[in-house]
Amino acid sequence: MQCANPSCKAEVMYFRSGSLHCVDYFVTGSQNHKGEQRRVVWLCAECTRKLVVETWRPPGQQLQPRRRETPGVPVHDRYSTAA
């Protein structure tokens, strides 16, 4: 399996790094296999740091740049439920 980022040539040997995602995609071909289907894609560890898979987007537009973190605010503090 190759990284879902088209500009990356990394190949998975073990699923110890990176991330797996279930995404929708369009299939063209014979009458029996046309339409939208799902598949599992993998992002290597390096691309996972830079990109995010947004599954609610239309097929072909699901790979998006990761937003920059808010400087000085740790991720765990932004989502904390403690008062």
N, CA, C and O atoms as CSV, one atom per row, in Angstrom:
chain,resi,resn,atom,element,x,y,z
A,1,MET,N,N,0.858,-1.172,0.000
A,1,MET,CA,C,0.000,0.000,0.000
A,1,MET,C,C,0.899,1.228,0.000
A,1,MET,O,O,1.898,1.273,0.718
A,2,GLN,N,N,0.548,2.208,-0.795
A,2,GLN,CA,C,1.325,3.436,-0.912
A,2,GLN,C,C,0.591,4.569,-0.203
A,2,GLN,O,O,-0.630,4.526,-0.053
A,3,CYS,N,N,1.330,5.571,0.227
A,3,CYS,CA,C,0.758,6.745,0.887
A,3,CYS,C,C,-0.302,7.380,-0.014
A,3,CYS,O,O,-0.129,7.448,-1.230
A,4,ALA,N,N,-1.408,7.847,0.592
A,4,ALA,CA,C,-2.506,8.452,-0.158
A,4,ALA,C,C,-2.146,9.812,-0.740
A,4,ALA,O,O,-2.844,10.309,-1.625
A,5,ASN,N,N,-1.079,10.412,-0.262
A,5,ASN,CA,C,-0.610,11.685,-0.802
A,5,ASN,C,C,0.038,11.406,-2.158
A,5,ASN,O,O,1.046,10.702,-2.218
A,6,PRO,N,N,-0.521,11.944,-3.252
A,6,PRO,CA,C,0.016,11.643,-4.580
A,6,PRO,C,C,1.473,12.066,-4.775
A,6,PRO,O,O,2.168,11.492,-5.613
A,7,SER,N,N,1.944,13.048,-4.027
A,7,SER,CA,C,3.323,13.502,-4.193
A,7,SER,C,C,4.312,12.735,-3.302
A,7,SER,O,O,5.512,13.008,-3.331
A,8,CYS,N,N,3.814,11.784,-2.520
A,8,CYS,CA,C,4.665,10.988,-1.631
A,8,CYS,C,C,4.781,9.575,-2.189
A,8,CYS,O,O,3.802,9.005,-2.671
A,9,LYS,N,N,5.962,9.027,-2.120
A,9,LYS,CA,C,6.193,7.679,-2.646
A,9,LYS,C,C,6.416,6.639,-1.540
A,9,LYS,O,O,6.863,5.527,-1.821
A,10,ALA,N,N,6.106,6.997,-0.278
A,10,ALA,CA,C,6.310,6.064,0.832
A,10,ALA,C,C,5.383,4.865,0.696
A,10,ALA,O,O,4.232,4.993,0.281
A,11,GLU,N,N,5.905,3.702,1.051
A,11,GLU,CA,C,5.109,2.482,1.037
A,11,GLU,C,C,5.077,1.895,2.439
A,11,GLU,O,O,6.063,1.953,3.175
A,12,VAL,N,N,3.939,1.334,2.794
A,12,VAL,CA,C,3.776,0.756,4.126
A,12,VAL,C,C,4.349,-0.657,4.157
A,12,VAL,O,O,4.086,-1.471,3.272
A,13,MET,N,N,5.129,-0.924,5.182
A,13,MET,CA,C,5.614,-2.276,5.426
A,13,MET,C,C,4.886,-2.834,6.658
A,13,MET,O,O,4.501,-4.002,6.693
A,14,TYR,N,N,4.710,-1.975,7.658
A,14,TYR,CA,C,3.997,-2.314,8.884
A,14,TYR,C,C,3.150,-1.101,9.247
A,14,TYR,O,O,3.541,0.030,8.958
A,15,PHE,N,N,2.018,-1.314,9.865
A,15,PHE,CA,C,1.144,-0.206,10.237
A,15,PHE,C,C,1.507,0.371,11.599
A,15,PHE,O,O,0.622,0.677,12.398
A,16,ARG,N,N,2.777,0.520,11.865
A,16,ARG,CA,C,3.228,1.087,13.143
A,16,ARG,C,C,3.243,2.611,13.115
A,16,ARG,O,O,3.189,3.256,14.163
A,17,SER,N,N,3.316,3.179,11.932
A,17,SER,CA,C,3.349,4.640,11.836
A,17,SER,C,C,2.366,5.081,10.766
A,17,SER,O,O,1.935,4.288,9.928
A,18,GLY,N,N,2.027,6.339,10.810
A,18,GLY,CA,C,1.065,6.869,9.854
A,18,GLY,C,C,-0.354,6.700,10.362
A,18,GLY,O,O,-0.573,6.498,11.556
A,19,SER,N,N,-1.324,6.784,9.449
A,19,SER,CA,C,-2.722,6.682,9.849
A,19,SER,C,C,-3.547,6.052,8.730
A,19,SER,O,O,-3.271,6.263,7.549
A,20,LEU,N,N,-4.560,5.278,9.112
A,20,LEU,CA,C,-5.481,4.643,8.176
A,20,LEU,C,C,-6.799,5.394,8.187
A,20,LEU,O,O,-7.248,5.859,9.235
A,21,HIS,N,N,-7.425,5.514,7.010
A,21,HIS,CA,C,-8.691,6.227,6.884
A,21,HIS,C,C,-9.591,5.496,5.906
A,21,HIS,O,O,-9.112,4.955,4.910
A,22,CYS,N,N,-10.884,5.473,6.174
A,22,CYS,CA,C,-11.873,4.912,5.263
A,22,CYS,C,C,-12.485,6.088,4.498
A,22,CYS,O,O,-13.065,6.989,5.102
A,23,VAL,N,N,-12.354,6.077,3.162
A,23,VAL,CA,C,-12.828,7.202,2.351
A,23,VAL,C,C,-13.734,6.713,1.230
A,23,VAL,O,O,-13.666,5.551,0.828
A,24,ASP,N,N,-14.578,7.598,0.731
A,24,ASP,CA,C,-15.423,7.326,-0.426
A,24,ASP,C,C,-14.660,7.706,-1.689
A,24,ASP,O,O,-13.856,8.638,-1.675
A,25,TYR,N,N,-14.907,6.992,-2.768
A,25,TYR,CA,C,-14.313,7.343,-4.049
A,25,TYR,C,C,-15.237,6.878,-5.161
A,25,TYR,O,O,-16.066,5.992,-4.954
A,26,PHE,N,N,-15.098,7.471,-6.334
A,26,PHE,CA,C,-15.926,7.116,-7.473
A,26,PHE,C,C,-15.242,6.058,-8.309
A,26,PHE,O,O,-14.031,6.098,-8.526
A,27,VAL,N,N,-16.031,5.116,-8.772
A,27,VAL,CA,C,-15.525,4.048,-9.618
A,27,VAL,C,C,-16.142,4.218,-10.994
A,27,VAL,O,O,-17.354,4.393,-11.124
A,28,THR,N,N,-15.311,4.167,-12.010
A,28,THR,CA,C,-15.809,4.163,-13.378
A,28,THR,C,C,-15.384,2.861,-14.020
A,28,THR,O,O,-14.357,2.288,-13.658
A,29,GLY,N,N,-16.143,2.410,-14.938
A,29,GLY,CA,C,-15.815,1.140,-15.583
A,29,GLY,C,C,-17.069,0.448,-16.041
A,29,GLY,O,O,-17.956,1.074,-16.622
A,30,SER,N,N,-17.150,-0.852,-15.782
A,30,SER,CA,C,-18.303,-1.629,-16.241
A,30,SER,C,C,-19.580,-1.159,-15.538
A,30,SER,O,O,-19.525,-0.516,-14.489
A,31,GLN,N,N,-20.699,-1.482,-16.118
A,31,GLN,CA,C,-22.001,-1.061,-15.594
A,31,GLN,C,C,-22.215,-1.538,-14.154
A,31,GLN,O,O,-22.863,-0.844,-13.371
A,32,ASN,N,N,-21.686,-2.698,-13.797
A,32,ASN,CA,C,-21.900,-3.254,-12.464
A,32,ASN,C,C,-21.062,-2.574,-11.387
A,32,ASN,O,O,-21.376,-2.699,-10.203
A,33,HIS,N,N,-20.016,-1.865,-11.761
A,33,HIS,CA,C,-19.109,-1.312,-10.758
A,33,HIS,C,C,-19.029,0.207,-10.778
A,33,HIS,O,O,-18.099,0.773,-10.204
A,34,LYS,N,N,-19.973,0.883,-11.418
A,34,LYS,CA,C,-19.956,2.341,-11.409
A,34,LYS,C,C,-20.550,2.858,-10.116
A,34,LYS,O,O,-21.367,2.188,-9.483
A,35,GLY,N,N,-20.135,4.054,-9.727
A,35,GLY,CA,C,-20.717,4.698,-8.562
A,35,GLY,C,C,-19.706,4.945,-7.468
A,35,GLY,O,O,-18.497,4.857,-7.680
A,36,GLU,N,N,-20.220,5.254,-6.304
A,36,GLU,CA,C,-19.383,5.599,-5.165
A,36,GLU,C,C,-19.153,4.356,-4.305
A,36,GLU,O,O,-20.093,3.623,-3.997
A,37,GLN,N,N,-17.914,4.129,-3.925
A,37,GLN,CA,C,-17.567,3.013,-3.071
A,37,GLN,C,C,-16.636,3.508,-1.979
A,37,GLN,O,O,-16.241,4.673,-1.981
A,38,ARG,N,N,-16.284,2.635,-1.051
A,38,ARG,CA,C,-15.363,2.993,0.034
A,38,ARG,C,C,-14.098,2.175,-0.072
A,38,ARG,O,O,-14.094,1.049,-0.570
A,39,ARG,N,N,-13.026,2.773,0.411
A,39,ARG,CA,C,-11.771,2.042,0.495
A,39,ARG,C,C,-10.957,2.597,1.651
A,39,ARG,O,O,-11.219,3.692,2.147
A,40,VAL,N,N,-9.976,1.831,2.067
A,40,VAL,CA,C,-9.081,2.242,3.144
A,40,VAL,C,C,-7.818,2.810,2.510
A,40,VAL,O,O,-7.225,2.194,1.624
A,41,VAL,N,N,-7.410,3.996,2.972
A,41,VAL,CA,C,-6.169,4.620,2.493
A,41,VAL,C,C,-5.253,4.833,3.691
A,41,VAL,O,O,-5.703,4.904,4.835
A,42,TRP,N,N,-3.978,4.931,3.409
A,42,TRP,CA,C,-2.963,5.109,4.442
A,42,TRP,C,C,-2.167,6.372,4.157
A,42,TRP,O,O,-1.790,6.627,3.013
A,43,LEU,N,N,-1.911,7.164,5.197
A,43,LEU,CA,C,-0.995,8.305,5.114
A,43,LEU,C,C,0.238,7.952,5.924
A,43,LEU,O,O,0.118,7.505,7.065
A,44,CYS,N,N,1.423,8.146,5.357
A,44,CYS,CA,C,2.654,7.872,6.096
A,44,CYS,C,C,2.775,8.859,7.265
A,44,CYS,O,O,2.040,9.845,7.329
A,45,ALA,N,N,3.685,8.592,8.163
A,45,ALA,CA,C,3.847,9.430,9.359
A,45,ALA,C,C,4.163,10.880,8.994
A,45,ALA,O,O,3.630,11.806,9.605
A,46,GLU,N,N,5.023,11.075,8.006
A,46,GLU,CA,C,5.393,12.439,7.595
A,46,GLU,C,C,4.184,13.192,7.028
A,46,GLU,O,O,3.960,14.353,7.372
A,47,CYS,N,N,3.410,12.538,6.165
A,47,CYS,CA,C,2.237,13.198,5.575
A,47,CYS,C,C,1.124,13.390,6.596
A,47,CYS,O,O,0.346,14.338,6.481
A,48,THR,N,N,1.030,12.518,7.587
A,48,THR,CA,C,0.031,12.671,8.646
A,48,THR,C,C,0.287,13.948,9.443
A,48,THR,O,O,-0.657,14.564,9.937
A,49,ARG,N,N,1.549,14.351,9.574
A,49,ARG,CA,C,1.869,15.600,10.278
A,49,ARG,C,C,1.429,16.826,9.481
A,49,ARG,O,O,1.137,17.869,10.066
A,50,LYS,N,N,1.377,16.710,8.141
A,50,LYS,CA,C,1.084,17.856,7.281
A,50,LYS,C,C,-0.332,17.863,6.710
A,50,LYS,O,O,-0.853,18.917,6.346
A,51,LEU,N,N,-0.953,16.688,6.631
A,51,LEU,CA,C,-2.244,16.570,5.958
A,51,LEU,C,C,-3.273,15.902,6.854
A,51,LEU,O,O,-2.927,15.211,7.812
A,52,VAL,N,N,-4.530,16.115,6.534
A,52,VAL,CA,C,-5.637,15.476,7.230
A,52,VAL,C,C,-6.611,14.960,6.170
A,52,VAL,O,O,-6.767,15.575,5.115
A,53,VAL,N,N,-7.261,13.837,6.452
A,53,VAL,CA,C,-8.272,13.288,5.548
A,53,VAL,C,C,-9.632,13.705,6.092
A,53,VAL,O,O,-10.011,13.312,7.195
A,54,GLU,N,N,-10.363,14.499,5.319
A,54,GLU,CA,C,-11.689,14.978,5.710
A,54,GLU,C,C,-12.713,14.149,4.949
A,54,GLU,O,O,-13.002,14.424,3.784
A,55,THR,N,N,-13.260,13.138,5.608
A,55,THR,CA,C,-14.108,12.157,4.933
A,55,THR,C,C,-15.443,12.721,4.469
A,55,THR,O,O,-16.080,12.118,3.606
A,56,TRP,N,N,-15.886,13.838,4.999
A,56,TRP,CA,C,-17.172,14.411,4.597
A,56,TRP,C,C,-17.081,15.177,3.277
A,56,TRP,O,O,-18.105,15.537,2.697
A,57,ARG,N,N,-15.883,15.421,2.811
A,57,ARG,CA,C,-15.716,16.113,1.525
A,57,ARG,C,C,-15.973,15.155,0.364
A,57,ARG,O,O,-15.911,13.938,0.541
A,58,PRO,N,N,-16.261,15.695,-0.822
A,58,PRO,CA,C,-16.470,14.837,-1.989
A,58,PRO,C,C,-15.193,14.062,-2.337
A,58,PRO,O,O,-14.088,14.547,-2.095
A,59,PRO,N,N,-15.344,12.866,-2.901
A,59,PRO,CA,C,-14.165,12.093,-3.318
A,59,PRO,C,C,-13.246,12.929,-4.211
A,59,PRO,O,O,-13.710,13.652,-5.093
A,60,GLY,N,N,-11.960,12.823,-3.973
A,60,GLY,CA,C,-10.974,13.595,-4.709
A,60,GLY,C,C,-10.594,14.897,-4.019
A,60,GLY,O,O,-9.603,15.527,-4.387
A,61,GLN,N,N,-11.375,15.308,-3.015
A,61,GLN,CA,C,-11.092,16.544,-2.287
A,61,GLN,C,C,-10.888,16.276,-0.799
A,61,GLN,O,O,-10.907,17.210,0.003
A,62,GLN,N,N,-10.697,15.035,-0.426
A,62,GLN,CA,C,-10.643,14.664,0.986
A,62,GLN,C,C,-9.296,14.914,1.639
A,62,GLN,O,O,-9.237,15.062,2.859
A,63,LEU,N,N,-8.241,14.965,0.898
A,63,LEU,CA,C,-6.904,15.200,1.441
A,63,LEU,C,C,-6.671,16.707,1.504
A,63,LEU,O,O,-6.601,17.375,0.472
A,64,GLN,N,N,-6.552,17.237,2.724
A,64,GLN,CA,C,-6.435,18.682,2.922
A,64,GLN,C,C,-5.237,18.992,3.822
A,64,GLN,O,O,-4.838,18.157,4.634
A,65,PRO,N,N,-4.662,20.196,3.678
A,65,PRO,CA,C,-3.559,20.591,4.578
A,65,PRO,C,C,-4.068,20.673,6.015
A,65,PRO,O,O,-5.182,21.129,6.270
A,66,ARG,N,N,-3.244,20.231,6.928
A,66,ARG,CA,C,-3.579,20.307,8.355
A,66,ARG,C,C,-3.499,21.774,8.784
A,66,ARG,O,O,-2.582,22.492,8.387
A,67,ARG,N,N,-4.450,22.206,9.586
A,67,ARG,CA,C,-4.431,23.589,10.085
A,67,ARG,C,C,-3.307,23.753,11.082
A,67,ARG,O,O,-2.947,22.816,11.796
A,68,ARG,N,N,-2.766,24.929,11.124
A,68,ARG,CA,C,-1.695,25.217,12.093
A,68,ARG,C,C,-2.286,25.270,13.483
A,68,ARG,O,O,-3.408,25.738,13.677
A,69,GLU,N,N,-1.533,24.792,14.436
A,69,GLU,CA,C,-1.966,24.818,15.832
A,69,GLU,C,C,-1.890,26.243,16.371
A,69,GLU,O,O,-1.091,27.047,15.892
A,70,THR,N,N,-2.715,26.557,17.361
A,70,THR,CA,C,-2.686,27.853,18.014
A,70,THR,C,C,-1.414,27.934,18.848
A,70,THR,O,O,-1.217,27.110,19.740
A,71,PRO,N,N,-0.537,28.916,18.577
A,71,PRO,CA,C,0.716,29.005,19.333
A,71,PRO,C,C,0.471,29.187,20.820
A,71,PRO,O,O,-0.373,29.986,21.227
A,72,GLY,N,N,1.208,28.444,21.627
A,72,GLY,CA,C,1.148,28.602,23.066
A,72,GLY,C,C,-0.011,27.909,23.752
A,72,GLY,O,O,-0.104,27.949,24.979
A,73,VAL,N,N,-0.903,27.271,22.993
A,73,VAL,CA,C,-2.037,26.585,23.602
A,73,VAL,C,C,-1.923,25.100,23.272
A,73,VAL,O,O,-2.172,24.700,22.134
A,74,PRO,N,N,-1.549,24.276,24.255
A,74,PRO,CA,C,-1.443,22.839,24.001
A,74,PRO,C,C,-2.780,22.248,23.575
A,74,PRO,O,O,-3.829,22.710,24.023
A,75,VAL,N,N,-2.755,21.242,22.722
A,75,VAL,CA,C,-3.967,20.623,22.203
A,75,VAL,C,C,-4.853,20.119,23.328
A,75,VAL,O,O,-6.068,20.308,23.281
A,76,HIS,N,N,-4.271,19.476,24.346
A,76,HIS,CA,C,-5.096,18.923,25.420
A,76,HIS,C,C,-5.819,20.014,26.207
A,76,HIS,O,O,-6.877,19.741,26.775
A,77,ASP,N,N,-5.291,21.243,26.265
A,77,ASP,CA,C,-5.960,22.327,26.981
A,77,ASP,C,C,-7.157,22.874,26.205
A,77,ASP,O,O,-8.138,23.308,26.809
A,78,ARG,N,N,-7.087,22.857,24.873
A,78,ARG,CA,C,-8.178,23.390,24.065
A,78,ARG,C,C,-9.418,22.522,24.149
A,78,ARG,O,O,-10.532,23.018,23.977
A,79,TYR,N,N,-9.245,21.231,24.411
A,79,TYR,CA,C,-10.383,20.312,24.426
A,79,TYR,C,C,-10.704,19.826,25.835
A,79,TYR,O,O,-11.489,18.894,26.005
A,80,SER,N,N,-10.119,20.435,26.818
A,80,SER,CA,C,-10.336,20.020,28.197
A,80,SER,C,C,-11.740,20.371,28.648
A,80,SER,O,O,-12.265,21.430,28.301
A,81,THR,N,N,-12.353,19.475,29.428
A,81,THR,CA,C,-13.692,19.739,29.971
A,81,THR,C,C,-13.622,20.223,31.411
A,81,THR,O,O,-14.652,20.531,32.011
A,82,ALA,N,N,-12.431,20.293,31.968
A,82,ALA,CA,C,-12.291,20.734,33.352
A,82,ALA,C,C,-12.596,22.222,33.460
A,82,ALA,O,O,-12.255,23.003,32.571
A,83,ALA,N,N,-13.240,22.604,34.551
A,83,ALA,CA,C,-13.597,24.019,34.734
A,83,ALA,C,C,-12.523,24.748,35.495
A,83,ALA,O,O,-12.649,25.947,35.744
